[in-house]
Amino acid sequence: MRLFALSAVLIAGLAAGCDDKTKTAAPPPPQALTQQAMGHYCGMNVLEHPGPKGQILLASRLQPVWFSSARDTLSFTLLPEEAKDIQAVYVSDMGKAPSWEEPGATNWIDAKQALFVVGSSRKGGMGAAELVPFAQRDAAEAFVARHGGSILSFDAIPRDAVLGSDSDAPAPDGPPPAAGTHLH
């Protein structure tokens, strides 16, 4: 009987230990955008480009992976050849940006919590179609009123809007994307 009780305590302890390991720690906070930030894909200073920026924090790196556009940031998460030890993905909250040319150094939002304007007339850091992130719906709606596009959550963005060519981006207020073609 004692052996049974001891076994039950050990199993409960192991199960509790497993539960602790499955709980995820809070993601690391975003870092401020500085002159030293170089774009992962373009190799250029991120501050030299207009529009929203992005940073990805990896478990295998001390410094963020920087991006000159929000679209490039999300592309990194989808491409099979890129690192998969992602701890956090942050994009500029353009509702708090001083201007399109100066998106801000510290106004980051978790990409999975952002609302994105897809298909607007604004071009991103390298002159390509941009996914414009916002923390607040009213700011995204005001942007759409000025520049067109559709407001989508992270999970509703079609892969083609991220990985496709500029001509593949959805038209403003166009039909919803086909099932199974969204980010996850």
Secondary structure, 3 states (H helix, E strand, C coil): CHHHHHHHHHHHHHHHHHHHHHCCCCCCCCCCCCCCCEECCCCCEHHHCCCCCEEEEECCCCCCEEECCHHHHHHHHHCCCCCCCEEEEEEECCCCCCCCCCCCCCCEEEHHHCEEEECCCCECCCCCECCEEECCHHHHHHHHHHHCCEEEEHHHCEHHHHHCCHHHCCCCCCCCCCCCCECC
